[in-house]
Amino acid sequence: MAPHNLEMLICPKNKFIFFKPVKCAGTSIEFAFSKCTDENALITGSTVGGKIEYPSRNNLFIDEFGNNKIRFHTHTWPELFFSRILNKEMYSGYKIITAVRNPWETLVSYYWYLVSNQKDDAKREYLTIRNYDPAKEIQDKFKNVCLTPGLFPIEIVSEIGCLNGQMSSLEYLLETNSRFVDEKIDFYIKYEKLEKDFKEACAILDLGEINLPRFKTKQRASSLHYSEYYSDEMKNLVQNNFSKIINTFEYDFKN
């Protein structure tokens, strides 16, 4: 099973919703925003490898059979969220915020997330990229992790037409993050301008000055630039499949 987070934030106090895509500094952003909320906010929290980074709030309920359930699951995107809301007008005055990142760099970040959470020590060591690895070995390890099918949360992947929960990491990243490019979004925090855009988002939401922490900064065992991970095949796969994000935000392979 691929590891996953449970993260999204709804703040009635300041009337905004933060939607968190995969590997775009969303954990840091959500945690920072959460410090400005009150007891009425819905915060899905963050859990990695069974460890709670910060807790959820108002996202759990008990169904008619007495089972514990969560209201919103991992990386809920705007269309999915609003399709599950009966009274959509209650959010008509809310600002909608999300984050975005160069897809080539995002996939490398997701590679490290998956490898660092690999429970099999031997497999984790085999798949870990080192600075001293030959170029082809780096590219092969990266391709292996990105294209090998794995199991993802059925609650989410079933919404994108995958009924058995199995897809590659590249497909999962594509099918989730592309759905965060949505006409409902009022402001995108670009990873490449994280501090600047976060301050601008805080100003838009009238939150004042907030410290932005950094999460998951110790997962990488290599300092290589993300471009070093890519063969021509993998570079073109990202170019062709993530065109919605690339074209909307004018990303290219080296920027």
C-alpha positions in Angstrom: 0.0 0.0 0.0 1.4 3.4 -0.9 1.6 5.7 2.1 -0.7 8.7 2.1 -1.7 11.8 4.1 -5.1 13.1 5.1 -5.1 16.8 4.5 -7.5 19.6 3.7 -8.7 22.6 5.7 -12.0 24.5 5.9 -12.0 27.7 8.0 -15.5 29.2 8.7 -13.9 31.9 10.8 -12.0 33.5 7.9 -14.1 31.9 5.2 -11.6 30.0 3.2 -10.8 26.5 2.1 -7.3 25.1 1.4 -7.1 22.2 -1.0 -3.9 20.2 -0.7 -2.4 18.5 -3.8 0.3 15.9 -3.6 3.9 17.1 -2.8 3.4 20.8 -3.2 4.4 21.9 0.4 0.7 21.5 1.3 1.4 20.0 4.7 3.5 23.1 5.7 0.8 25.4 4.3 -2.1 23.6 6.0 -0.3 23.5 9.3 0.4 27.2 9.1 -3.2 28.1 8.2 -4.5 25.9 11.0 -2.9 28.2 13.6 -5.4 30.9 12.6 -8.5 28.7 12.9 -10.9 28.2 15.8 -12.8 25.1 17.1 -15.2 25.2 14.2 -12.6 24.6 11.5 -12.4 21.2 9.7 -8.8 20.1 9.5 -8.0 16.6 8.2 -4.5 16.6 9.8 -1.4 14.8 8.6 -0.3 11.2 9.2 2.8 9.7 7.6 3.8 6.1 8.1 1.5 5.9 11.1 3.0 9.0 12.8 0.7 12.0 13.4 2.4 15.2 12.3 -0.6 17.2 13.5 -4.1 16.0 14.5 -7.4 16.2 12.6 -10.3 18.3 13.8 -14.0 17.9 13.1 -13.3 15.4 10.3 -14.5 12.2 12.1 -18.0 11.0 12.6 -19.9 7.8 13.5 -22.1 6.4 10.8 -25.5 4.7 11.4 -23.8 1.3 12.0 -21.5 2.7 14.7 -18.4 2.8 12.5 -15.8 5.6 12.7 -15.7 7.5 9.4 -13.9 10.5 8.0 -15.7 13.2 6.2 -13.0 14.0 3.6 -10.2 11.7 2.6 -6.7 12.2 1.2 -6.0 15.1 -1.2 -9.7 16.0 -1.8 -9.9 18.3 -4.9 -12.5 21.0 -5.4 -14.8 19.2 -7.8 -14.9 16.1 -5.5 -15.5 18.3 -2.4 -18.4 20.3 -3.9 -20.0 17.1 -5.4 -20.4 15.8 -1.8 -21.8 19.0 -0.3 -25.6 19.2 -0.1 -25.7 23.0 0.5 -23.1 24.4 -1.8 -24.3 28.0 -1.1 -22.9 27.9 2.4 -19.4 28.2 0.8 -20.3 30.9 -1.8 -18.4 33.6 0.0 -15.3 31.5 0.8 -11.9 32.1 -0.8 -10.5 28.9 -2.4 -6.7 28.4 -2.1 -4.4 25.6 -3.3 -0.8 25.0 -4.3 1.1 24.0 -7.5 4.6 22.9 -8.4 6.6 22.0 -11.4 5.4 18.5 -12.3 9.0 17.2 -13.0 10.1 18.3 -9.6 6.9 17.1 -8.0 7.4 13.5 -9.3 10.9 13.4 -7.9 9.6 14.6 -4.5 6.9 11.9 -4.6 9.6 9.3 -5.5 11.5 10.2 -2.2 8.2 10.2 -0.2 7.5 6.6 -1.4 11.0 5.3 -1.0 11.4 6.8 2.5 8.2 5.1 3.6 9.1 1.7 2.1 8.8 -0.7 5.0 11.0 -3.4 3.4 14.6 -2.3 4.4 16.3 -4.3 1.5 13.9 -2.9 -1.1 14.2 0.6 0.3 18.0 0.4 0.1 17.8 -1.1 -3.5 15.6 1.8 -4.7 17.4 4.7 -2.9 19.2 7.0 -5.3 22.7 8.1 -4.2 24.8 11.0 -5.5 27.5 8.6 -6.6 25.2 6.3 -8.6 25.8 6.1 -12.4 23.4 8.2 -14.4 21.6 5.2 -15.9 21.1 3.6 -12.5 19.6 6.8 -11.2 17.2 7.0 -14.1 16.3 3.3 -13.8 15.6 3.4 -10.0 13.4 6.5 -10.6 11.5 4.9 -13.4 11.0 1.7 -11.4 9.3 3.5 -8.5 7.3 5.9 -10.8 5.9 3.3 -13.2 5.5 0.1 -11.1 1.8 -0.4 -10.1 0.9 0.0 -6.5 -2.1 0.2 -4.3 -3.6 3.6 -3.4 -6.6 4.6 -1.2 -9.7 3.2 -2.9 -11.8 6.0 -1.6 -9.9 8.4 -3.8 -8.8 6.4 -6.8 -12.3 5.1 -7.3 -13.4 8.7 -8.0 -11.0 8.8 -11.0 -12.2 5.5 -12.5 -9.7 3.1 -10.9 -12.0 0.5 -9.2 -9.3 -1.9 -7.9 -7.1 0.8 -6.3 -4.1 -0.1 -8.4 -2.1 2.3 -10.5 1.4 3.6 -10.9 2.8 6.5 -8.8 3.0 8.6 -11.9 -0.7 7.9 -12.8 -1.8 8.7 -9.2 0.1 12.0 -9.2 -1.3 12.9 -12.6 -4.9 12.0 -11.8 -4.9 13.8 -8.5 -2.9 17.0 -9.0 -4.3 17.8 -12.4 -7.7 18.1 -10.7 -6.5 20.9 -8.5 -6.3 23.2 -11.6 -9.9 24.4 -11.3 -11.8 27.5 -12.2 -13.1 27.7 -8.5 -9.5 28.4 -7.3 -9.0 32.0 -6.3 -5.3 31.8 -5.6 -2.5 29.4 -6.3 0.6 29.2 -4.0 3.5 28.3 -6.3 6.1 26.1 -4.7 8.8 28.0 -6.6 7.7 31.2 -4.9 6.5 29.6 -1.7 7.4 32.3 0.9 6.2 35.1 -1.3 3.0 33.5 -2.4 2.2 32.3 1.1 2.5 35.8 2.4 0.2 37.0 -0.4 -2.3 34.3 0.4 -2.3 35.4 4.1 -2.9 39.0 3.0 -5.8 37.9 0.8 -7.3 36.0 3.7 -6.6 38.8 6.2 -4.7 36.4 8.4 -1.8 38.7 9.3 1.8 37.4 9.4 2.2 33.6 9.9 5.3 31.6 10.2 5.6 28.9 7.5 7.2 25.7 8.8 8.8 23.0 6.7 7.8 19.3 6.8 9.3 16.2 5.3 12.6 18.0 4.5 14.8 15.0 5.5 13.4 12.3 3.2 16.0 12.7 0.4 19.3 10.8 0.5 20.6 12.7 -2.5 21.2 16.4 -3.4 21.0 15.8 -7.2 18.9 18.3 -9.2 15.6 16.8 -10.2 16.6 16.9 -13.9 19.3 14.2 -13.2 16.6 11.6 -12.5 15.1 11.8 -15.9 15.7 9.7 -19.0 14.3 11.2 -22.2 11.4 8.7 -21.9 10.4 9.8 -18.4 10.9 13.5 -19.3 8.5 13.1 -22.2 6.0 11.1 -20.1 5.7 14.0 -17.7 5.6 16.5 -20.6 2.7 14.7 -22.3 0.7 13.7 -19.3 0.9 16.8 -17.1 0.2 19.2 -19.9 -2.7 20.8 -18.0 -0.4 22.0 -15.2 2.6 22.7 -17.5 0.6 24.9 -19.9 -1.5 26.7 -17.3 1.5 27.7 -15.2 4.1 27.9 -18.0 6.5 25.3 -16.5 9.3 23.7 -18.5 11.8 21.0 -17.7 14.6 23.2 -16.3 12.7 26.0 -14.6 
